[in-house]
């Protein structure tokens, strides 16, 4: 009887504290704008940004959906390719020595510098933007998954050997599960990087998306609109990472049960 | 069933190398319960790992069922000091792991798994995750797992080393009951003198590095044992004798 309200209360507290932080930040910003009479072209106040959003919500929603779509496509490709690549380099030492330095080398190239090249290769459609989001995100997935696949305790590996499990069984029943906490840490980083990639892609060439909104509004010195797009990006970024965290909790119920057991 | 002659195991090469086992010769028959007893780092675990086929001997011959060991032998069950349970599977799935890895149908072994868990007093934890269990319960699950396929050879590497004394006593009794029933040939590594004497038909005492066999002692206590047997004069005689061996090796000072 006592537990339900207290669980609700602690849940409320957990989500309200970060919100409180954001609220205080916004209020200080508003006060500063009014107190020092800052020109909106330099720094619009939060109420102005909010009014900008309220004036054309459908249009902003459309741009947001487009950018989120690009982000998720790039992220999805990065997860699929990244996990497969990590499995390959962990399972076959020779391929690791062959491919990993090349992969690190390619990753050291600033991806933003590749964007114009992708326009030449893939045209001005969605593909180059997804490709940039993918390229920026994939490194985190590979590094963290490979680390996770190697994190199997020695006793567990000995057990698998004495049970004469096939390599596939060991991979599917042991290594992938061991890798999951690391994998999800990597996915959170990859998700926020994919969003960066999508925006970069839209900067380079686009008629849609939040990146395009920022660039075109900047061209017209419409600072309020730039801030409106940035505000959406901040919210979207938090929401996407939270979504990964929710999938993480669902995918690892044994971790969840440990939380319950620990308190 | 097991025949080891002049087994040597060296780690590393040249002067920097360490000799872990130096000429181990040992024969173990079907149905025996043999404890390998010695101080930490005496190579008893290494010998066990050689038998399990996860370590290869540097010299000498090591036969299981007349065949030289190269890789884990048929019908092997093994238990480890850290229970090596898989956190992401529930208790039942963990116990069924040998069937799964052996390419057998898990459903066929579920009754056996449940029976073992019931004998270990874990009926109500069949669907719990390992993290929800105490250390003693986890080791019981690991014990059930190693017995699932009715192994012909059970190798146990200090399985109760990390447990408190009371839990350890209880698990000794449980293990005795489970292995007695099946007459499973068991090799049990420990550094506890009373645990070794209580469980075994034979206790093989190892010297510190390099590991050599100091004495091979037959334990003539009744086959069925209860904890009270530890208060008997015979039991005390065995433990006193073994402690004497350790004193002679300079491992215990009074």
Interface residues (C-beta under 8 A of the other chain):
Chain A: X153 X155 X156 X158 X159 X160 X161 X162 X163 X164 X165 X166 X169 X173 X174 X177 X180 X252 X253 X254 X257 X258 X261
Chain B: X49 X52 X53 X54 X71 X72 X76 X78 X80 X81 X82 X84 X86 X87 X88 X89 X97 X98 X100 X101 X102 X103 X129 X130 X131 X132 X155
